[in-house]
Amino acid sequence: MSKEQTQPASLLYIFLTFLKLGTVSFGGYMALIAMVQKQVVEIDKKLKEEDVLDGVSLTSVLPGAQAVNVIAYLGYRMRGIAGAMAAFTGIILPSFLLVVLLSWTYCTYGNIPAVKNLFYGIIPLVTALIAHTAWKMGKKNLDNIPSWIICGISALMLILVGGYATTAALILASGCAGFFLFKGKTQTTVDSSDTESANFKLKLVITAIILVFLIMIAAILHAIMKGHPEVNNLNVCSVFTGASLTLLGGGYVVIPALHELFVENLQWMNSNTFADGIAIGQITPGPIFISATFIGYKLTGITGAICATIAMFTPPAVLTVSLSQFVPALKKSTAIKAILKGIHAAVIGMIVASVLMIGKTMEPSWISAGILALSLSLMFKYNISPALLILASGIAGLLLF
């Protein structure tokens, strides 16, 4: 167990911190995780590193936008349900507002503002940020040869194969490996309190009710969406709610799945418009799932954008928070702690793989290499807010490329 001391977090801190990170979270899921690690764990000390790893481990096997689910989990770890709501709102709001603005621009003028040079500067910084996070996590968690091996295999598999199936298989395999390799080597805290047992059972019952409710919603909406229903806010909300609970794999599967749903099955838009919506989602901060905001706006305007966004992100976040309450209790078991140790090693390997995959998208130039080297140097020497680093690198991209 980590010995780091954490400090209480207010709801205002949670909201404003994730609002700030949501404004600059370019580079995808792992980039956001790296920014959270840097700001909330290292600089502000509101969470422990293992909290971030636990969140990534849990949400890797749940539906919906994994980045948003992790943020909801971390908000819950800081301040319970209210914290989860504050974190969830803060991380979504910036990208939602920006996508609405770009959607209005697109629908009014038929084009998307060019931001290529901005990304030329940001991508090297994001690569450096993820590399720094991988080094920090690896230094604290990879404390023996088996954990290094699990980490290396995980990174190699994602680089060579990739995809949700590979990610899920790695989580399962690393958990099993952790059970056999690390059980008996982890400490545990035993609490036989009747009150603790009663609370655990109550949480289990409440979570079961929530799960059944979500499954029923998904089944009902699936039945409603057969055929080609008319375009209105209720149906937009229904489609995205059903989709959010069945889209496993995050950005790996959301594009083809949504294309099949909205272009081929429902026929609510054509392929060119859909592609433009995905492009808008990719040039804005936040998860690629935010393209749902564009689709909703295109279909029924601002109310459609609101309905689509809430329906796309809320059900999986509710599921995540419902399951989050069991993580601390389960971690009292030596077997669960061993399993999590194996999974944590795999997660670090996934972060290492992200360094290489995002690094390949950098503009091949001495300027990119310089931004990358300078960013790494600053991060190892100083605790600089990732928001400031993103802003500086974006300005550098606009001026130098």
N, C-alpha and C positions, 0 to 999 in steps of 0.2 A: 504494500500500500504506500502510495506517495506520502511524504512527510510535509509537502508544501502547505503553507498556511493560506487559507482563502479568507476574503473579507466579505461581509454582507453586501448584497447588491440591492439597491432600491429599484422600484418599478420604472422610475424616470431614467435611471442609469441604463437599465436594460433596453428600454425603448430607444433612447437617444443613441446608444452604442450601436445597436443593430440597424438603426436608421442610417447612421454614418457608414457602416460597413456595407449596407445594402446599396448605397449610392455609388460605391467604388468597387463593387465585387465583380469586376471583369475577369474573364479567364475560366469560368466554369466552376464546378462544384468543389474540386480540390483547392482551387485558388481561394474560395470563400472560407474553407476550413482552415487554410493557412493563415488567413487574416484574423479569424476568430482566435486561433491559437496564439498569434502574436499579440493581439490587443487584450483579449479577455483573460488569458492565462498568464502570459509573461509580463505584460505591462501593468494591467489593473489587478491581477491576482484575485479575480472573482470566482474562478473555477480551477480545478486541477486538470492536469494533462489527461489523466485517465478518464475524466468525464467526457472529454472530446472523443477519445478512442471508443468509449462505451457507446456514445451516440452514433458514431459512424458504424460500429458493429451492429447495433440494433436496427438501424434504418436501412442497412444494406439488403435486408430480406423483406422489406415492407414496400407497398405500392406508393406511387406518387413521386413528387420531387424530393429527392433525397436531401438536397441542401436545405430546403425549407423544413423538412422533418427533423433534421439534426438541430437546426436553430430552435425549433419548438421544444425539443428534448432538453437543450441546454438552458432555455428559459425556465423550463419546469424544474430543473436541478437547482436553479438559483432562487426562485420564488414561487414554486408551485404552479398551479393553473394560471393565476394572474400573471406570473412571469412568462409562462409559455405564450399567453395571448399578447403580451407586450413585445416579446421577441419576434413572434410571428408577424405582427402588424408592422414593426419597424423594418424587418428585412424585405417585406413585400412592397411596401408603400412607394419607395423611390422608383423601382423598376416599373410598377404599375402606372405611375404618373407619367414617366417618360414614354412608355409604350403608347399610352393614350394620346400624348402629344404627337408622337410620330405617326400614329394611326390617323389622326386628324389631318396631318400634313399629307400623308399618302392619299387619303380619300379625297382631299381637296385639290392637290396639285399633281397627284399621280407619280410621285417619286419619293425616294428616301434620301435624307441628307448624307453626304459622304463623310465618313469618319476614319478613313483608312490610315492616314498618318498618325492619328491619335493612338491607334492600336499598335502601330510599329514601335511606339515608345513604351506602351503598357505591357506588351507580351514579354519582353525580357525581364521586366520587374516582377511580373507574376511568376515567371519561371524561377527567378531567384528566391522569391518568397516561399514557394512550395519546397524548393531545395533546402532552404534554411529550416523549415518546419520538419522535413524528413530527418535532417541531421539532429535536431533537438530531441525529437521523439525517439529516434533510434538510440541516441546516447543514453537515455534514461530507461528504455524498455527492452532493448536487445542486449541482455546481460549474460547470454550463454550461446554456445555454438548452435544448438537446435533452433533457437529463435531467429538467429541470423539466416539459417538455412530456409526456414519457413518464409522469412521476409524476401529472400532472394528468389525463391521459386514463385512466390506471389507476383513480384515485379516482372519476372521473365514471362510468366503466363499471360499477364495483361498486355504486355508489349507485343508478344507474338500472336496471341489469339484475340483477346479483348471480348467485349460483350457481356450482357447481364448473366448469361448462363455460366460463363467462366467466373465472374465475380461471386455468384451464389455458390458455385462448387468450391471455390477457394475458401469462402467463409466456413462452409461445412467441413471441408477437409482439414483446415487449420484448427478448427475447434476440436475435432476428433484427435488430431495430433497433439494438441495441447493437453487433452485429458490424459493421454498415455505418457507423454513426456514430462509433464510438469506437476501432475498430481502427487501430493506428498511433499512438494518443494515450496508450497505456498502456505502462508499463515491464514488462520481463520478466526473469526469471532463468533462464539456460540451464544445465542440468546434464546433461552427456553421460556421466556415470559409468556404467560397466558394472554396478556394484553397484546403483545406483538403478534401472537398466533391468531387472535381474533381479528385484529386489524388486517392481517394478511388475507384471511378468508373473506372479509368484507370487500376488500379491494378486488379479490378474484371474482366475486359475484358481480360487482359493478362492471368490471371489465368485460365479463362474459355477456352481460346485457348489452353493453355498447357494441361489442363485436357482432352479436346477433342482429342488432338494429342496423348496423352498417351493411351487413350481408343482405338483409331484407331490402334495404334501399337499392342496393346494386341490382338485385334480382328484379324488383319492380320496375326500375328504370330501364333495364335491358328489355323487358317485355313491352314497355311503352314505346321504345324507340324502334321497334320493328316497323318496316315500311318507310315512308317519306313524310314525316310530320311537317306541319307548317313551321315557319321560322317565327318564333316569339320568345320572350324572355323566359317563360316557364320551361319551354323545351330546350333552350340553350342551357339553362341551369341543370336540367335533367340529364342532358347528354354529358356535360362535363363532370357531374357528380358520379355518374356511372363509370366514365372513363378513368377518373382519378383513383377509383378503388380497384381497377383492373390493370393499370399500366405499371408493370414491374420492370425495373431496369433503368429508370430515369431517362436521361438524354439518349441512351442507346436505342430505345425503342419508340420514344414519343413521336418522332417525326413520321415514320411510316405508319404508325398506328393512327395518328390523327388524320393523316392524308387519306387513309382508307375509310375512316369514319366520315369525314366532312366532304370529301371530294367524290369518292366512289359510292359509298352507301347512302348517305343522306343527300348528296348532291346539292349542298348549300353554297358551294363556291367552286371555282375552277382551279386547276393545278397552278397556273401562274400567280393568281392571287394568294393561294396558300403558300407558295414559295416565297413571295414577298413578305408574308406574315412571319415565316420562320426566320427570314433575314433580319427583320426588325427585332425579333427576340434575341438573335445572336449578337447584334451590335449594341444591345443595352445590358446593363449590369443585371445580375440575378440569374435564375435558372432558365433553361430553354423552354420550360413549361409556361413561361410568361407569354409565349406566343398565343396562349389561350385568350389573353386580354385583347390582342389584335383581332382574333377571330370573332370574339363577342362583339367588339366595336363595329367590325365590318358588317355583322349580321343585323344588330338592332341598336347600334349607337352606344352612347355612354352607359346606359343601363345594362346593355348586353355585356359590355366590358366588365362592369362590376359583378354581374351575375356569373360570368364565365370564370373570373379570377377567384371569387369566393368558392365556387363549386369545385374548381380544379385543385385548390390547395388545402381547403379546410378539412374534408373527410380524412385524408391520410394523416394530417397533423393531429387530429383527434385520436386516431388509432395509435399513433406514436406516443402521445402523452398518456393514453390509457395503459399502454404496456410499460411506460417508463417507470411507473411507481413500483414495479417488481424488481427492477435492476439492483437496488441496494440490498434488498432482502436475499436475493439469489446469490449475490456476491459473498455472502457469509459462508457459503459452502466451499470447501476446498476443491471439490470437483468443478464447480462453476468457475472459480477463480483460475483454475488450470486451463479450462476451456477458453476463457476470455484472454488469458495470456497468449495462447496460440493464435486467437483471432486478432489480437492487437498487433502481433508480429506481421500477420498477413496484411492488415490495414496499412501499416507503415510501408510495406512493399508496394501496395497500390499507390501510395503517395509518391514513392520513388518513380514508379512507372509514369505517373502524371508529369513529373519533371521532364522526362524524355519526350513524351507525347506532345506536351505544350511547347517545349523547346524547339521541336521540329517546325513549328509554325512561325518562328521568328524570322524576320526579314534578314537574309544572310548579308550582313555588312559589319564593318568595324564599329559603327555606331551602336548597333544592337549588342555586340560583344562588350563594348564599353559600358553601356547601361547595365548589363547583366553583372559585370565585375564590380562596378561601383555600388550597385544595390546590395550584393552579397557582403561587400566590405562594410558598408554602413550598418547592415543588420547584425553582423557579428560583433561590431564595436558598440552600437548604441541601440536603445529601445525606442525606435522611432515609430510613430503611429503608421500603420499600413495605409490609411487614408491619405496622409501627407505624401507617402512614397508614390502612391498611384497618381496623385495629382501632379507631382513633379515629373514623373516619367511620361505622363500624357502630354504635358507642356513641351518636354524635350522632343517627343515624337513630332509634334506640330511644327517645332522650330527647326529641327535638324533633318527631317526626311523630306 
